[in-house]
Amino acid sequence: MSLFTDASPIGTFNYAHSFLGAAKALNRLEWEDRETHSDSPTEFVYWHSIELFLKAYLLADGMELAKLRSRDYGHNITALTAEAKKRGLALTSKDEELLSFMPSTEDMIDLRYLKVGVRTVPYFEEVEETCDNLYRSVGQELQKRGINIGFHAGRISQNG
């Protein structure tokens, strides 16, 4: 018997918020001694937060968890974003542009491993802004669907 249950919209939203908080903390951390890739864990955690916010929205809109976990969606930010937009999630043009930097599942997975070369990435402040926008917009969408988002409600209304 498993102690785990399937993901819910609010559980996934809370988890996304936790990853966002961790990314913000990593971004502000004073690293100890000449770490060569200190930005990589931070970048991964920000993008994972984005993935989870999109999945929370899709779960709230009735998408089946099995479909979300399929190869079609999985860690594919482009597919998750397109499906969320199709289902009514409003994104700013700036957020859409930022989300285009992480097009595929492979790109998301690659963040966890050392790759040699050069790639263009957004500034963390821009990624954080998109995360904060998703936090607000997905939280508001959960509320509209009658999902109690607890203490987030006060934060979303203050910042929205």
C-alpha positions as CSV (number, residue, x, y, z in Angstrom):
1,M,0.0,0.0,0.0
2,S,1.4,3.4,-1.0
3,L,1.4,6.4,1.4
4,F,1.1,8.7,-1.5
5,T,-2.0,9.9,-3.3
6,D,-2.3,11.4,-6.8
7,A,-1.6,15.0,-7.2
8,S,-4.3,17.6,-6.7
9,P,-4.5,21.1,-8.1
10,I,-3.9,22.7,-4.7
11,G,-1.2,20.2,-3.8
12,T,0.6,20.9,-7.0
13,F,0.1,24.6,-6.6
14,N,1.6,24.5,-3.1
15,Y,4.5,22.4,-4.3
16,A,5.1,24.9,-7.2
17,H,5.1,27.7,-4.6
18,S,7.6,25.8,-2.5
19,F,9.9,25.4,-5.5
20,L,9.6,29.1,-6.2
21,G,10.6,30.0,-2.7
22,A,13.6,27.7,-2.9
23,A,14.6,29.2,-6.2
24,K,14.4,32.7,-4.7
25,A,16.5,31.6,-1.8
26,L,19.1,30.0,-4.0
27,N,19.2,33.2,-6.2
28,R,20.0,35.3,-3.2
29,L,22.4,32.9,-1.5
30,E,26.0,33.8,-1.0
31,W,27.8,30.8,-2.3
32,E,30.7,29.6,-0.2
33,D,33.8,29.2,-2.3
34,R,34.1,29.6,-6.1
35,E,31.4,27.2,-7.1
36,T,31.7,27.0,-10.9
37,H,28.1,26.4,-11.8
38,S,26.1,27.9,-8.9
39,D,23.5,29.2,-11.4
40,S,22.5,25.8,-12.6
41,P,20.6,24.5,-9.6
42,T,18.8,27.9,-9.3
43,E,17.8,27.8,-12.9
44,F,16.4,24.3,-12.6
45,V,14.4,25.1,-9.5
46,Y,12.8,28.2,-11.2
47,W,11.8,26.2,-14.3
48,H,10.5,23.3,-12.2
49,S,8.3,25.8,-10.3
50,I,6.9,27.0,-13.7
51,E,6.2,23.4,-14.8
52,L,4.3,22.8,-11.6
53,F,2.2,26.0,-11.7
54,L,1.2,25.1,-15.3
55,K,0.3,21.5,-14.1
56,A,-1.7,22.9,-11.2
57,Y,-3.8,24.9,-13.6
58,L,-4.3,22.0,-16.0
59,L,-5.3,19.7,-13.1
60,A,-7.8,22.3,-11.9
61,D,-9.2,22.5,-15.4
62,G,-9.9,18.8,-15.5
63,M,-6.9,17.4,-17.3
64,E,-6.2,13.8,-16.2
65,L,-3.0,13.2,-14.2
66,A,-2.0,10.3,-16.5
67,K,-2.2,12.6,-19.5
68,L,-0.1,15.2,-17.7
69,R,2.5,12.6,-17.0
70,S,2.6,11.3,-20.6
71,R,5.5,11.9,-22.9
72,D,3.3,14.5,-24.7
73,Y,3.3,16.8,-21.7
74,G,5.7,15.5,-18.9
75,H,8.3,18.2,-18.5
76,N,7.6,19.9,-21.8
77,I,7.0,23.5,-21.0
78,T,5.9,24.4,-24.5
79,A,3.2,21.7,-24.5
80,L,2.1,22.6,-21.0
81,T,2.0,26.3,-21.9
82,A,0.0,25.7,-25.1
83,E,-2.5,23.5,-23.4
84,A,-3.0,25.9,-20.5
85,K,-3.5,28.8,-22.9
86,K,-5.9,26.7,-24.9
87,R,-7.9,26.1,-21.7
88,G,-8.0,29.8,-20.9
89,L,-4.9,30.7,-18.8
90,A,-4.0,34.3,-19.6
91,L,-0.3,35.0,-20.0
92,T,1.5,38.3,-20.7
93,S,3.4,38.5,-23.9
94,K,6.6,38.9,-21.9
95,D,5.8,35.6,-20.0
96,E,5.1,33.8,-23.3
97,E,8.4,35.0,-24.7
98,L,10.2,33.8,-21.6
99,L,8.5,30.4,-21.6
100,S,9.7,29.9,-25.2
101,F,13.3,29.5,-23.8
102,M,12.4,26.1,-22.4
103,P,10.8,24.4,-25.4
104,S,11.2,20.7,-24.8
105,T,11.4,17.9,-22.2
106,E,15.0,17.4,-23.2
107,D,15.8,21.0,-22.4
108,M,14.2,20.7,-19.0
109,I,16.1,17.5,-18.2
110,D,19.4,18.8,-19.6
111,L,19.4,21.5,-16.8
112,R,20.3,18.8,-14.4
113,Y,23.5,17.8,-16.2
114,L,26.7,19.5,-17.2
115,K,26.6,20.6,-20.8
116,V,29.6,22.3,-22.4
117,G,28.9,25.1,-24.8
118,V,27.0,28.4,-24.9
119,R,23.3,29.0,-24.7
120,T,21.1,32.0,-24.3
121,V,19.1,32.2,-21.2
122,P,16.9,34.8,-19.6
123,Y,18.0,36.7,-16.5
124,F,16.8,35.1,-13.2
125,E,14.9,38.3,-12.4
126,E,12.8,37.7,-15.6
127,V,12.2,34.1,-14.8
128,E,11.3,35.0,-11.2
129,E,8.8,37.6,-12.6
130,T,7.1,35.0,-14.7
131,C,7.0,32.6,-11.7
132,D,5.4,35.3,-9.7
133,N,2.9,36.0,-12.5
134,L,2.0,32.4,-12.7
135,Y,1.6,32.2,-8.9
136,R,-0.9,35.0,-9.1
137,S,-2.8,34.0,-12.2
138,V,-3.0,30.2,-11.4
139,G,-4.0,31.0,-7.8
140,Q,-6.8,33.2,-9.1
141,E,-7.9,30.5,-11.5
142,L,-8.0,27.9,-8.7
143,Q,-10.1,30.3,-6.6
144,K,-12.5,30.8,-9.6
145,R,-13.0,27.1,-9.7
146,G,-13.9,27.0,-6.0
147,I,-10.6,25.6,-4.8
148,N,-9.6,26.9,-1.4
149,I,-6.0,28.2,-1.7
150,G,-5.7,29.1,1.9
151,F,-3.1,31.8,2.9
152,H,-2.2,32.3,-0.8
153,A,-5.5,34.2,-1.2
154,G,-4.3,37.2,0.8
155,R,-1.0,37.3,-0.9
156,I,-2.5,37.1,-4.4
157,S,-5.0,39.9,-3.7
158,Q,-2.2,42.1,-2.3
159,N,0.1,41.6,-5.2
160,G,-2.4,41.3,-8.0
